[in-house]
């Protein structure tokens, strides 16, 4: 009887450890890294985790940058000043932005599992970075942190 109880408790502990995480990312006018930022800006997660973008300051959204994610990954586009959640369904690097503040490089990076598509993301990010008027090296810095 004690062995069955121990096995049941051990299995329950493993199941809890294997559950998906819900990670919060705040959308801010001013944060630790300056103006118009997501905090944290670089998130390391696992496939199956959910990322919830929370508008701590209004006037922001979060949306996946087309072409800067794993092939076939779920996309998202949150409304202005609205929270939005996405469950990561593919391994790799995801780059997202706040559309109204992309010129200020209000971007972020998520790595689900291993950064298997990092080379493609770095190569394909040129068009996004060309839109930055301020903080021109922000995305490069974040991608460096994501490796």
C-alpha positions as CSV (number, residue, x, y, z in Angstrom):
1,X,0.0,0.0,0.0
2,X,2.8,2.4,0.9
3,X,4.5,1.7,-2.4
4,X,1.4,2.6,-4.4
5,X,0.9,5.8,-2.4
6,X,4.6,6.7,-3.0
7,X,4.3,6.0,-6.7
8,X,1.1,8.1,-6.9
9,X,2.7,11.0,-5.1
10,X,5.8,10.8,-7.3
11,X,3.8,10.7,-10.5
12,X,1.7,13.7,-9.4
13,X,4.9,15.7,-8.7
14,X,6.3,14.8,-12.2
15,X,3.0,15.9,-13.8
16,X,3.1,19.2,-12.0
17,X,6.6,19.9,-13.2
18,X,5.7,19.0,-16.7
19,X,2.8,21.5,-16.9
20,X,3.0,24.4,-19.4
21,X,3.9,27.8,-18.1
22,X,1.9,31.1,-18.4
23,X,4.5,33.8,-18.9
24,X,3.5,37.5,-18.6
25,X,5.0,40.2,-20.7
26,X,4.2,43.8,-20.0
27,X,3.8,46.5,-22.6
28,X,5.3,49.7,-21.2
29,X,5.8,53.3,-22.2
30,X,9.0,53.3,-20.1
31,X,10.9,50.4,-18.7
32,X,14.3,49.4,-17.5
33,X,15.7,49.4,-21.1
34,X,14.2,52.8,-22.0
35,X,11.1,54.0,-23.8
36,X,8.5,51.8,-25.5
37,X,9.5,48.4,-24.4
38,X,8.2,44.9,-23.6
39,X,9.3,43.5,-20.3
40,X,10.8,41.1,-20.3
41,X,11.9,41.7,-23.9
42,X,13.5,38.3,-24.3
43,X,11.6,35.3,-23.1
44,X,12.9,31.8,-23.1
45,X,10.0,29.3,-23.0
46,X,9.0,25.8,-24.0
47,X,6.7,24.7,-26.8
48,X,3.2,24.5,-25.1
49,X,3.8,27.5,-22.9
50,X,1.5,30.5,-23.1
51,X,2.7,34.0,-23.4
52,X,0.3,36.7,-22.2
53,X,0.9,40.3,-23.2
54,X,-0.4,42.7,-20.6
55,X,-0.9,46.4,-21.5
56,X,0.4,48.1,-18.3
57,X,0.3,51.3,-20.3
58,X,-2.4,51.9,-22.9
59,X,-1.7,52.6,-26.6
60,X,0.2,49.3,-27.3
61,X,-0.5,46.0,-28.9
62,X,1.5,42.9,-29.5
63,X,1.6,41.1,-32.8
64,X,3.9,38.6,-34.5
65,X,6.1,40.0,-37.2
66,X,5.2,38.1,-40.4
67,X,8.1,35.9,-41.6
68,X,10.0,36.2,-38.3
69,X,8.8,33.0,-36.6
70,X,9.1,29.2,-37.0
71,X,7.5,28.0,-40.2
72,X,3.8,27.2,-39.7
73,X,3.8,28.7,-36.2
74,X,0.5,30.2,-34.8
75,X,0.3,33.9,-35.3
76,X,-1.3,36.6,-33.2
77,X,-2.4,40.2,-33.4
78,X,-3.7,41.9,-30.3
79,X,-6.0,44.9,-30.2
80,X,-4.8,48.3,-29.0
81,X,-4.6,48.4,-25.2
82,X,-5.9,44.8,-25.0
83,X,-4.2,41.8,-23.5
84,X,-3.5,39.0,-25.9
85,X,-2.3,35.4,-25.3
86,X,-0.5,33.0,-27.6
87,X,0.4,29.3,-26.9
88,X,3.7,28.5,-28.6
89,X,3.2,25.6,-30.9
90,X,6.6,25.4,-32.7
91,X,10.2,25.3,-31.5
92,X,12.3,28.3,-32.5
93,X,12.5,32.1,-32.4
94,X,9.5,34.4,-32.6
95,X,9.9,38.2,-33.2
96,X,6.9,40.4,-32.2
97,X,6.2,44.1,-32.3
98,X,3.9,46.9,-31.1
99,X,2.6,48.2,-34.4
100,X,2.2,51.9,-33.4
101,X,5.7,52.0,-31.9
102,X,7.7,49.9,-34.2
103,X,9.6,53.0,-35.4
104,X,10.9,53.2,-31.8
105,X,11.9,49.5,-32.0
106,X,9.2,48.3,-29.6
107,X,10.0,44.7,-30.3
108,X,10.6,41.5,-28.4
109,X,11.9,38.0,-28.9
110,X,10.6,34.7,-27.7
111,X,12.6,31.5,-27.9
112,X,10.5,28.3,-27.6
113,X,12.8,25.4,-26.8
114,X,16.0,25.8,-29.0
115,X,16.6,28.7,-31.4
116,X,16.6,26.4,-34.4
117,X,15.6,29.1,-36.8
118,X,18.0,31.8,-35.5
119,X,20.0,32.1,-38.7
120,X,16.9,32.7,-40.8
121,X,15.5,35.2,-38.3
122,X,18.8,37.2,-38.3
123,X,18.9,37.2,-42.1
124,X,15.2,38.1,-42.5
125,X,15.0,40.8,-39.9
126,X,16.6,43.5,-42.1
127,X,13.3,44.8,-43.4
128,X,12.0,45.2,-39.8
129,X,15.1,46.9,-38.6
130,X,15.0,49.4,-41.5
131,X,11.7,50.7,-40.0
132,X,13.4,51.7,-36.7
133,X,14.1,55.4,-36.3
134,X,15.3,55.0,-32.7
135,X,17.0,52.2,-30.8
136,X,18.3,50.8,-34.1
137,X,20.4,48.1,-32.4
138,X,17.6,46.9,-30.0
139,X,16.6,43.9,-32.0
140,X,20.2,42.8,-32.6
141,X,20.8,43.0,-28.8
142,X,17.7,40.9,-28.1
143,X,18.6,38.3,-30.7
144,X,22.1,38.1,-29.1
145,X,20.5,37.5,-25.7
146,X,18.3,34.8,-27.2
147,X,21.1,32.6,-28.5
